[in-house]
Amino acid sequence: MAARQTFMVLVVVVLCLPGLINSFQPLFSFDGNSTTHRDITQRAVLRKTAEVCRDIATSEGRDFSLTIGNSLSAEEVQRACSSTGTSTSLLSTVMFQTSIANIYFSNAKVDVVYALSEEHHFDDETFQGGRDILTAGVSAVKASVKLENFVAGRWTLGRVCHTLQDFYSHSNWVELGKTTPYSALIRPDQPLENLAGPSTPTCRNCTGGNCANNLLPELLQQGLLTSGYFNIFSSAKPAGKCSHGGLFDLTSKQDPVGGISKDDVRSSHGSLHHKAADLAANATMELLEDIRVAVGDKNFLRLMGLSQSSVLCFVIDTTGSMSDDIAEAKRVSFDIIDSKRGTQQEPSAYILVPFNDPGFGPLVMTTDADVFKANINKLSASGGGDIPELCLSGLQLALTAAPPSSEIFVFTDAPAKDHHLKSTITALIESTKSVVTFMLTDVLASRRRRSSSQGMMSRAMSQSDAQLYRDLARASGGQAIEVTKSDLSLATSVIEDSSASAVVTVFQVVRNPGTPHNFTFTVDGSMRNVTAYITGASSLTFSLTSSTGVSQSSSQPSGPLASITTAGNLRRLSLTTDNQTASWEISVNSNDPYSVKVTAQSSVNFIYNLVEPHEGAHGDFSLKEGRPLSGGNASLLVSVTGSNTVKITEVTLFDSSGPTEVNGSLKALSIGDFLVTFSEVPAGDFVVRLRGEDSSSTSRSTPRSFQRQASTQIKTSSLLVTAQVNNTSIEPGSSISIPFTVATTTNGVVNDSATGTFTVRANNDRDYTSTSPSTVTIAAGSGGKANGTVTLTPPASAASGTDVTLTIEAENAAATDINYAVLRFSVTPKVTDVTRPVCQVVSTSTNCFTSSLLCSSSQWKFIVNLTDGINGTGIESVTIRQGNGTLNTSTVAGAGGENITVATYSASCCSQNVQLAAVDKVGNVGTCEGQARALVTTIRPVTTAAVNTTSSGGHTLSISHCFWISVVVSLIWKQKG
């Protein structure tokens, strides 16, 4: 234990050293001329996504007008990929850009979590170790997608991309004159060739600080592959070997001095930086293509997050009194499904989590609306005699399964039995930025539940029971809607509103305790269907005033500015904003707690992420987990979506319950991207508010103001919780240990003289076996920190690709302050099958005519046997990658006991090319190509023919078969891993 704790403290110290990053810059380039991991990843994702959409459009006979290049934007790609997209249609790229951000933030995290791992960066000539990381990672991505765990797939994909991209910066692949990616890195059944041996010298000293020619000429002449050594603790390295280079690389101070890194334009081989970055982008595209073929085009686009619509997510109490609620959930979900099926507004996925007591789940997540309908139809209300139910356990499943920034609706009429999970749910809400709205039926007016005539407690919730749900709704930016069961159908319009495309939050505030107040919000020209929601006591009154001075009171259900409907504590205002842009006002009169929320449909929105700096010569930022520190500085990466004509003038941390506002300092990074820094953020609960000007108006008037607000609260903490994760993959049946540290801070800095005991809670959404200390104690002389370890053990039966989210929380002794770390893992067995499916031609037959005018009247057939070997996992799918024919498959047993998939392809002679892709059960891909060329018109028999087929790995197969032909069929066997 002592050794483990020493190592943990050492890692913390190492990660804080300036200038440690030894790769392409993770997120930002402050020299203005270097390419970062973020740039490379975005470029590859956007290009490959566009290519997939182009291919789909071609197969469907649709036009695809986008020119695919290196400077695509997310909006351009999403609009081109939309089958109904036009320059004027409403489009939201929030989900797409959020998904891309998840990938590049995970990419950047490798330089923090795996800073000293040579294999993760292809340092120290660890080519086999680096490829093993790629192999395991790609397998995990494919397994996650197979289970539709796209969020987990993105996080794993980002880490894989980092390691792959670093190869081109850290090796001498570019210096060897290579202009295409090294495909063997992602094809583990191919050999890694021409590697410099352990004792082969590779470099000579740089001269006068110039390292342009420090690679040995004989190394380059022989085409040997090497990479630089890197160490921040020791200068030792094998004799004659190259170093990575840079200020903190001690090996570069020993002969041969200097380095070969191409991380940025200032690196030792900085003149080759852009060539390395271009190759890294092309290699990333090659990796994405491999994943695309393995998972299919539709799932690939879902992995990239390409969707204009959100998920439809319900968490439903199924106990005896919930029959009416379940019926209403069915009605509203069926209405949404039936009205949006086949359109761009159809939900991107459907999630259903039932709960009661003593159980919750299982979670149903599907893209098939009929599957969702069938499962919600199965729900029935029964049991629940002891009143409290496992509501938060069900919500936990939904939060970890749904994509970030989803909206989740919870239906219940009972208090939460698992209220101890409140802080875990809050942490997941803050981490995922998802919005949770509670549909609460039959909440009592009193603080306590009443007893029935039989002495049993009433089923209905008391006000104190409902407060838990109100707190969670507020933290997420959702609402706690309290209605009678008979009025529930009037309140579920909120669900239909949220299912519309491109919904943005314009303004939101919660006042508890309530006080009368006037609230202003800005309506801009990009907004449609502006809707306001006000919740509060029945005595609450309000008035609405437009930018032109017209007013309407709450006593007017239908007036000049809005139509108002009331259900329980909810007032819904559908605003008429035609030609009334600029500032509007809602005046609320109530001394009881209330909330106000204004939404609209608009393409203009923003996404944000908390980031933390790593200072020094190669300083950069990485994604920050947990809450920002009270009194310290905080940084946000803000990206504006949907407009290139918006000018951001203000980004503020706004305390919606009080007068506190903290203005940020803006630094423009690129079009629409800003780094926002806040100094000395006080303790409190904040939301991010963005204001600016939009000059998109065709008139010559001054730019119009606009505002947007994030839904999720940002709460500060004086506690710091950090976890050290050495591996994000767990084998089924094995355990992983996660060391963590708890510290107290003052004004954002660790208080090294502090002492105290802290409650620790570790929860995972899969209910896997886990151990953790119940408390940790900061002792005197410990530097203000306490250490602990959490273990997590998935069962041996856990399916490959299963994701698990672990939340580690620390709470002070007064129970007034909490912080947390949210960690994501994938359950992935060791990769044992790296062999791609093998193709054997059985026969070809055709009656094709040589004339193109007659081709439509002729058919040709192509039959192949596909196998995965005796020890393979088996063929799972065969698809047509190229060709306009039909494909049928069947399975037979081979002579050696192996399963053989027989694929029969038939096509018109007008379509004379075919490419079939065979994917085995772990995602290895093999492709088989056939090409028909007319040669003669006379049919004559050929008894045998030897057809040579080659793979990209250089293997040759000789296959004999008999056939009668009037064309020569040229067969090329290509394999892709």
N, C-alpha and C positions, 0 to 999 in steps of 0.2 A: 504493500500500500504506500509506503514511504517513497519508493522509487517512482510509482505512478504519479504521486502528487508532485514530486520534484519535476518530472517531465512535463506535467501540465503547466506548472508555473513557468517553466522554461519556454514553452510554446507561446504563452501569453506575452512574455517579454519579446520573443522573436517577432511576433506579428506586429508589435508596436514599433519596431525599428524602422526608421525612415529609409526610403530608397530600396526596400527589399524586393519589390516586384521585379521579376526577371522574365518577362514575356512581353508580347504586344501589350501596350497600355490597356487595362481592362475596359474602362468606360469612356474617358475623356482624353483628348489630346490638347495640351495647353501650349504646344509649340506651333499649333495651327497647320502643321504639314504632315503629321504622322497619322497612320491608320490604326485604329484600336480594335480590340476583340469585338466591341459593340458594333463598330462599322462593318467589320468582316461578316459578322453573324447576320446583321440586318440585311446586308446586300445579298447574301446567299439565300436567306429565307424568302425575301421578296422576289428574287429572280426565279427560284424553284417553284414558289407558289404560283407565280404568273405562268410559268411553263405548264404546270399541271392544269391550270384553268384553260390555257390555250388548247391543250390536247383534248380536254373534255368538250370544249366548244366545237372543235373540229369534228369530233366523233358524233356530235349532235347536229351537225350541219349549221352551226351558228357562226357569225362573224366574231372575230377577236381582233380589235384594232390597236391594242397597246403594243408599242415597240418595246421589247424587253432589253434593258440595258443595265448599267451599274448604278444609275441614279434614280431608281424608282422610289416612289413614296408609297406608304401604306394605303393612302386614299386612292391613288391611281390604280394600284393592284386590286383593291377590293371593288372599286367601281367597274373595272374591266372584268372581274370575275363574277359580277352580279349579272344574271341572265336578263334582268329587267333594268339594270343600272343605266341611267342617263345623266347628263350633266346637271339636270334640275331635280332629280329624285332625291329624297331624303336618305342620307347615308351616314351610318355611325361606324367609325373604325376603332372604337374604344376597346372592344373585345380583341380585335386583331392586334392592336398595338400593345395591349396589356399582355397578351400571350407572347409576343416577340420580346417584350421587356422581361418576362419571366425567364426566357431562354438566355438572354444576354446577362441578366443579373446572376443567374446560376453559373454562367461562363466565368464572370468576373470573380465569383466566390472561390474558384479554384486557387487563385493567387493568395487567398487568406487561409482557407482550410488546409490546402496541400502545398503550402509555400515551400516546404523543405523536402518534398517528395520528387526525386529526380524523374521517376517514371511518368508522373503527371505532366511533365514538361519536356520529355525526351532529352533531358540533360544527361551527362556522363555516359553517353553512348548506350543508353538503356532502351534500345529499339524494341527488343522482344517484350520487355516489361511495359513499355508504352503501348505496344500493340495489344497486349493482354488487357490493359485498361479499356482500350477502344472496343475490343471484342465483347468484354463483359458489359460495357455500357450500352452498346448498340443492341445487344440481346435484351437488356433490361428495358430499353425504349420500346422495342417491338412487343415485348411481353405486356408492358403497361397499356399500349394501344390496343392490343388484343382484348384486354379486359375493359377497354374504354376508360382507363385511368389516364386521361390526357394531361391533367395537371402534373401528375408524377412524371409522365413521359417527357414533358417540357423541361422540368428541372434536371432530369438525367441527361437529356439531349444537350443542354447548355454545357454541362461538365465535359461531355464527350467532345463537343466542338472545341473547347479550350485546348485540350490535349492535342487534338489533331492539328489545330492551327499553329500551336507552338512548334511542331515539327519543322515547319518551313522557316520559322524565325531562328531556331536553335541549331539546326543541322546545316550541312553544306550542300543540301539538295539544289539550291539556287546556284551556288558557285560551281556545281558540276555541269551547269548549262541546261538543266532540266526545265522544260516549259509546260509540263503537264503534271498533275498530282501523282504521288506514289500510291497507286491503287492497292498494292499489297498490304498497306497499313489497315485497310478495312476488309481485307479478304484473308482471313486467318489460315485458309488451306493453301495459300501460296507462300513460297519461301521468301524470306528477307535476304536479298542477295547483295553481294559486294560490300559487306560490312568490314570496316577496318578492324583488324584483330586487336586484342587487348594490349599487345606489345608493339603495335605498329605506330610509329611516330606520325603525327598528323599536322603539326604546326611548327612554325619557327617564330622567333621574336618579332614583334612589331617594331618598326623603326621610327623613332621620333614621334611616337603617338599615332603613326599611320599604320593601320592594320589591313590595308587593302590587299596586300599580297602575303599575308602570314600563313596561309595554307600551303603545305609543301607541294611543289610542282608534281612530284611523283604520285602523290595522293590523287591529284586531279587527273593525271594521265591514266592512272589505273581505274578511275571512276569509283574510288572507295568512299563509302559513306561514313561520316563521323558527326559528332555533336560536341558542344563545349561542356567542360566540367564547371560546376558551380558549387561554392561552399562559403558560408559566411563565418564559419568557426575555424576552419583550417585551410592552409595553403597547399596541403598535400594533394597531389594528383599523379597518375602514372607518367612516367618519363616521356617527354615529347608530345604530350597530348594538348589539344586546344582547350582553351577556357571559354566560358560564356562571355566574360568581360563585364565591366561596370564597376562603380565605386565600391560596392560591398562584396564583390566576388574576390575573396582572398586568393583563390587559385590563379587568378589572372596576374598576380604580383610575382608569381614564380615562373621561371623559364619553362616553356616559351611564354613570355609575357604578352598581355593583350587578350583579345577575344574575337569571336566570330558572330556574335549576336546581331540580329537585324530587327530588334524590337521596335526601334524608332529611328528617325533620321539621324539622331545623335549617337547611335550605337557604334560599336567597333566596325561593323560592316553596314553602317547606315545607308550607304549609297545604294544598297540592294534591298532596302526596306520595302519599297513599294512593289518590287517584283515578288518578294516573299509574301506580302499581304495579298496580292492578286492570286498567287498560287494557293494560299490558305483559303481564300474565298471559293476558288474553283474546287478545292478538295472538300470543302464543306458542302457544296452543291452535289458533289459525287456521293457523299455520305447521305444527304437527304434523298437523293434518287434511289439509293439502295433501300432506305426505309420506306419510301413511297411504293416501290414495287412489292415489298414484303407485306405492307398493310393495306394497299389499295388506295386509289385516288381520293375517295370520299373520306376515309379515316385519316389520310395524310393531311387533307385540308382542315379537318377537325383538330388534328394535333397542332397545326399552325394557328388555330384559333380563328380561322376565317369564317366569321358569321356576323350577320347584322342583327341577329335576335338573341335574346338571353334564354336561359333555361327556364322551364316551368317546374318549380320545386315546391312540393307540399310535404309538410310534416303533420300527421293527423293522429289525434287521439281516437282510439277505437274502442273505448269502454262503453258500457251499456247506455249511457245517456246521450251518446253522440250521434244517434241515427240521423237526426235532421242536419247536423253539421256535415256528416259524410255525404249525405245526399246533395247538399249545396256545393261541396267541393267537387263532386262528380259533375254537377250541372255546369259550373263555371269552367272547369277544365275541358269538358267536352265542347262547350261553346267556343272556347279559344282554339282548340284543335280543329274543329270542323270549319271555322271561319278562316283559319290561316294555313290550312294544309295546302302544300304545293306552292306557297308564296314565299317571298323573301322574309316575311315576318313569322313564318312557322318557327316555333321554338327550336333552338339548336339541340336540345336534349330534354328529357323528362326524368325527374327524380321524385321518388315517392318513399317516404319513411313512416311506417305506422309505429305507434307506441301505445303502451298501456302499463299495467303492472301485473306480473313481474317482468315483462319482456319489452323489447323494442327491436325494430327492424323486422325482416331484413331490408336493407336498402335495395331499391330497384332503380337502376340507372340505364336508360335506353334512348336511342334515337328513333325508335319505332313508336309512333303515336298509338298504334293499335295494341302494342304490348303494354304501354302505360294504361290505356283504357281497360284492358283485361285485368290488370292488377288492382286498379282502383275499384273496379267492379266487384272484386273478390272481398273487399273490406266489409266487415260487418261489425256492428256494435254489440259488445257483450262483456260481462264481468265488470270489475272495477269497484267492488264494494267498499274498499278502504279509502277511497277518494283520491289521495295524491298519486300521480302517475309519473312515469319516467320520461318526462317531456324533454329535459335537457340532454339526456342520452341520445334520444332520437335526433335532436337538433345538432348535436355534435357530429353525428354521421353525415348529415346533410351539409354542414359547413365544410367538412374535409373532402367531400365528394364533388361538390359543385365548383365550377370555375370561379376564379376571383371575381369580385364585384357582381355576384349573382344576387337576386332577390328571392328570399325564402319566406314562405307563408306557413304559419303554424296555427292549426285549429285545435282548440282545447276548451274545456269548461272546468278544468280541475287544476289545483296547485301542483307545483313540481315536487315530487318526492326526492329527486336528486338535486336539490338546490345547492348542494355542496359543489356542484360543477359550474356555478355561476362565473367564477373567475376564469375557469378554463374556456367557457363559451365566450367570455369577453375577449380573452387573448386571441381566440380563433377569429372572432369578428374583426378585431383590429388587424390581424395578420392577413386575412383574405379580403378585407374591405367589402364583405357581403352585407346586404341589408336584410334585416329580419323584421317582418311585420306579423303581429299576433292577432288572430281573430278569436277574441275571448267572448264566450257567450254566458249570459246569466251571472254576471259579476254582482255581488251584493253591494248595497250602499254602505254597510257597516264594516268595521275593521275586522270583526271575527265572524266565523261561520256559526250559524244557529243549529241547534239540535232539532231533529225531527221528533214527532210524537212518540216514536219508539225508542228514543234516546240515542239514535245514530246521528252522527254529524251530517249536516246538509251537504249535498253534492256541490252546491254552488260555491264559487270562490269569494273570499272576503277581499276587501280593499288591500289589506297587507299581503295576501297571497298574490294579487295582481301586480303589486309594486315590483316584484322580481321581473316580471315580463316587461313592465314599463321601462325599467332600468336598462334591460338588454336592447329593447327597441330604440331607446335614446342613444345608446352607445353605437348602434349600427346605422342610425339615420332612418330607421323604420318607424312604425307606428304601433301602438297598442289600441286596437279598436274594440270597444266594449259594446255589445249589442245583445238584445234578446234573440233567442233562437228563431223566433218568427220574423225578425227584421234582418237576419244575417244576409239574405239575398240582396238587400239594399246596400250592404257594405262591401260586398265582393266586387263591386265595380272597380275598386282599387286594384284588384288583381288584373282585371282586363286592361286598365290604364297602364300598368307596369309591363304588360306583354307587348305593347306597341313598340315600334322601332325607334331608336335614337332618343330615348327618354333621358333628359338631363335634369339635375336639381339646380334650380335658380336661387332658392333661398330656403333656409330652414332654421327654426329656433325653438327651443324648449324653455319654458319659464316655470320653475318650481323652487320656491313658492311663486304663485302667480301675482302679477301686478299689471294694471292697465298700461298699455304701451302702444305706440305707433311704429309700425315696421314698414320700411320701404324696400322695394325690389325693382330691378330694371328689366323691362321688356324690350327685346331687340328684334330687328327685322327677320332674323333667321328662325324665330320661334313660331311653332304652330301648336294648337291645342293646349293652351296654357291652362293648368288646373291647380287649384289651391285646396289644401286639406287643413282643417282646423279641428283639433280634438280638445275636449274640455268638458267641464260640468254643464248641466242643462241650463244653468243660469247665465252662461257665457253669452255675450253679445258682441257684435263686431260690425264694422262698416268697411266698404271697399271704395277707393277713390282712384280714378284713372289719371293718366298723365295730362289729360285735357281738363281735369277738374270735375268730371262727372262722378257722382257718388251713388252708392246703393247700400242699404242697411241689411242686416241679417234677418229682419222681419219681412223682406221682400224675396220670396223664393224664386221669382222670375222678374228680372229688372234689366236696365240698360247695359249692365256690365257683366252679369253672370246669371246662370241658372244654378240654384242652390238646392241640394238634396241633403236630408238629415237622416242618419241611422245611428241610434244609440248616442255615443259621445262624438261621432264623426259628422262634420259638415264638409261636403264636397262642393266646390265652386268651379263650374266650367266657365272660364272667362271668355268674353268677347273682346279681343284685343285689336280688331281691324283698325289699321291706321292710327293706333294709339301707342306707339312705342315711347320709350323713355321711362321715367320714374313713376311707379304706382305705389299706393299705400294701403296697408291693412291696419286698421285700428281695432285692437282687442280690448274689451272691458271685462276683466275677471280677476278676482283675488284668489281663485283656485288654480292649481297647476293646469297648464295648457301647452299645446304645441301648434306651430304654424309651419306648413311646408308648401312650397310652390314648385311645380315641375312643368316641363314643356317638352315638345319634340323639337330637336335641333341637331344638325350635324356638328355644330361647334360645341366641343366639350374639352375636358382635360383629364389626364391621368397623372398621378404623382406617386413617388416612392421616397421613403426616408432613406438617406444614404449617410455614410460616415466616412470621414477622410482618413487617408493614410499619407502622412506628410513626408516630404523629402524631395530629393532630386528627381525621382520618378513618382512623385506623389499622385494619388488618384483616389477614387472613392469606390466603396462597395455597398451592397444592400445592408441596411441596418435591421437587425432583428430586435424585437422588443420595443419598449417605450423609450422615448428620448428622456434625457436626464434633466430634472428640475434645476433651473438656474444655469444650465449649460447652453452651449450652442447647438443648433439643429440645422440640418441641410436637407433640402428636397430637390429631387430631379422632377421637374414639371414639363409635361409635353402637351401642347395644345393640338387638338384634333379637328379636322373638318374645315379648316380655312387657312389660307396662306396670307390673308389680308388682315388678320387680327394682330393688333399691337397690345401686348400685355403692359399695363401700367402699374399694377399692384397685386402682390400676393401676400395675404395676411393670414395669420393664425388668429382665429376669432372665437372667443368664448361666448357661446350662444346664451349662456345663462347669466351673463354679467357684462360689465363694460370693458373687460380686458381685450386689447388687440395688440398683436405683435407684428410689425411690418417687416417684411423680408427684403434683403438686398438681392437684386436680380443680376445674373450674368448670362447673357445669351450664348448658347453653345452652337446652335445651328438653327435652321428655320423651324420655329415652333418648339424648340427645346431650351429650357432655362435651368440653371442651377441657382437655387434660392437659399440664402443663408439667413438664419435668425440668430440673433445674439441674446444670450441670457434669458431664455424662455422661462417664465415663472411657472410655478405649480398651478395646475388647472386642467380643464377639459376643453380641447380646442377642435375646431374644424378648419379646413383650408378653404379660403375664399379667394377667388380670382376675379379681378376687374381689368377692363381694358377698353379698347376702341376697335370697331370693325369698320373698315373703309370699303367694304364690298358693295356698298350702295352704288347704283348707277348714276345717282344724282351727284351734283357737284357740291352738295352741302357738306358741312363738317362731318367727320366720322362719328357714328353713333356709339354710345356707350353700351357695354354689355357686362354681365356678371354671371359667374357660375360658382357653385359651392359643392365641396365634397360632402358625402353623406356621413362617413365614418369618423368618429371622434378620435383625436390624438390626445392621449392622457399622458402627462409627464410623471416621472417617478424619481425618487432619490436612491432607489436600489438599482444595482447593475447585476444582471444575470447573464453569464456567458457560458456556452457549452462548446466543448472541443470534440468535433466529429472527425474520426479518422477514416470512416467508410460510411457511405450512404446506402450501401446494399447489404442485405442480411440474407444468409442462406436459411431456408426452411429448417426448423429444428435446432438452429444454433443461436447463441446469445451474442449480443453486442453490448459493450460497456461505453457509456457516455459520461466522461468526467465533466463536472460543471463547477463554476465559481460564483459565489455571491459576495457582493461588496456594497458598502454604503458610500454615498457620494455627497459632496458639498459643492454647490455651484458647478456641477458637472464633472468634478474631479474626485477620484477615490480618496476617501478620508482614511489615511493609513493608521490613524490612532483610534479609530472607532472600534467598539466591541458590541456584542449582542447576539441574541439567538433568534433564528428565523425559521418559520414554518415552511416546509417544502412539500409540494404536491406534484406528482408526476402522473399524467393521465395519457392514455393512447386511445384512439378512436376504434381500434379493433378488439379491445379488451384482451390483448395479448398479455402473457405473463410478464410481470415487471417488478423490479425491486428498486427501492430508493429510500434514503434516510427520511424520517419524518421531520427532523430539524437539522440545521447546521449552526454552528456557533463560531463567531469571529472572536478569537481569543486575543488577549493583549500581546503585542509583539508580532502579530501575524501579518502586519502590513495592511490591516483593514479588510482582509479577505478570508472567506471560509470555503472549503472544497468539499465536494461530495461526488458520488457516482450513481448513475441510474443504469440498470440493465434492462434489456428488452429481448424477449425470446418469442419469435413467431412459432407456431406449431409446425411439425414436420409436414402436415397436410396442407399448409398454406400454398395457394396457387402462385406460380411464377407470374410476376407483374403486379401482385397485390401491393398497394401502397399503404403505409401506416404513418400517421401523424402523431408525434410525441410532444406534449406540452410540459415543460418544467417551470414551475412557478415558485417564487419565494415571497413570503409575506412577513412584514415586521411584527414585533411582539404586540404592538397596539392594534394590529389588524386595520391600519389606516393606509398602508402603502403596499402595492404589489408590483412586481415586474416579472417578466417571463422570457423564455426562449421557446420558439416553435420550430421543431425539427421534422423533416420529412425523409422517410426511408422507403426503399423498394425491396420487396422480398424476391430475391433472384437466386436460383440454384447455380452451381458452377456450370460453366459452359463446357459441355462434353461433345456436342455435335456441331462441328464447324464445316462439315462436308456438304456441298451443294448437291441438289438433285441431279441425276444423270439421265440423259436422253438417248434412246435408241429408236431409229426409224424402223417402223414395221412395214409400211407400204405407202406408195403414192399412186394415185390413179387419176386419169383425166381424159376428157374428150374435147380439150380446148382446140379452137380454131386459131390459125395464125392471124387472121384479120381482126383488128380491134372493133370493126363494125359488127362482128358476130359473137363477141366475147360474152355478151349477156345471156346467150342461149347455151353456154357451156359451163360445166362445173368441174372443179378438181378437188381431190380429197387428199388429206395429209394425216397419216396415223402414226403415232409415236408411243413408245412405252417409257414411262417416267418412273424412276426408282430412287429410293433414298438409302439403299444398302441395308444389310442385315442389322447393323447397329445404329442406323439412323432413326430419327424420330418419326419418319413417315411423311408422305406428301399430304399437305393439308388443302392446297388450292392450286388450280391451274386456270390461268386467265389469258385472254388475247391481249397482247400489248400492241400489236400492229396487225391490221387486216380487218376486212368487213364481212367475214364469214360467220359461221355458227360453230360452236364447240360443244361436244358431248364427252363426258368422262365416265369410266367404269373402273372397278377394281377387281383384279384377279390375283391369285397366288402364283408366285414364281416357283421354278424348280428347286431353288435353294431355300424356299420358305419365306422369301421376302414378298412384301406387297408390291404389286405393279399397278400403277395407274395408267390406264389406256386412254389416251386423248385422241379424239377424232375431230379433225377440223375440215369443214366443207365450205367452199366459197365459189363465187362466180369467177370465170376466167378473166373478168375485168379487174379483179383484185388478186394479183399474182404474187403478193408477198405476205408472209405471215411471221409473227414472232409470238411465241408462247412463253409465259413465265410460270415456272413451277416453284412453289414456296413450301418448305417443310414446316413442321410444327414449331420450330424455334426461330423461323424467319430467314433461314438460308435460302438464297434465291438462285435458280438456274434458268437461263433463257435459251430457247431453241428456235432457230430461224429457218424458214424455207422460202425459196424464191423460184418461181416458174418463169422460164424464158422459152418462147417459141423458136424451134429450130427447123423442123421439117413437117411436112404434111402427110407423109407416108408412114403408116403404122407398121412397125416391124418388131418382132420379139427380141427381148434381151434377156438372156438366161440369168446372169448375175451381174451385179455391179458393185464395185467397192467404192464406198463414199467416205472420204476422209472428213472428220469433223474436228475442229480445233476449239480449245477454250482459251479465254484470256489469260489463263495460267500457263499456256504453252503445251498442254497435254494433247495428244492425238489419239483418236479412236478410229478403228476400221470396222465398218458395219456392212454386211452383205445382205442384199435382199433382191427379190425378183419382182418385176413389174412390166406392164405394157404401157408405153408412153408415146405421146406425140409431141411432148415437150421435154426438155431436160430440166430436172429439178435440182437446183443447187442448194445444198444444205450446209449451213454453218452453225456449229454448236458453240454457243457462248455461255460462259458461266459468270455469274456475278454474286459476290457474297453479300 
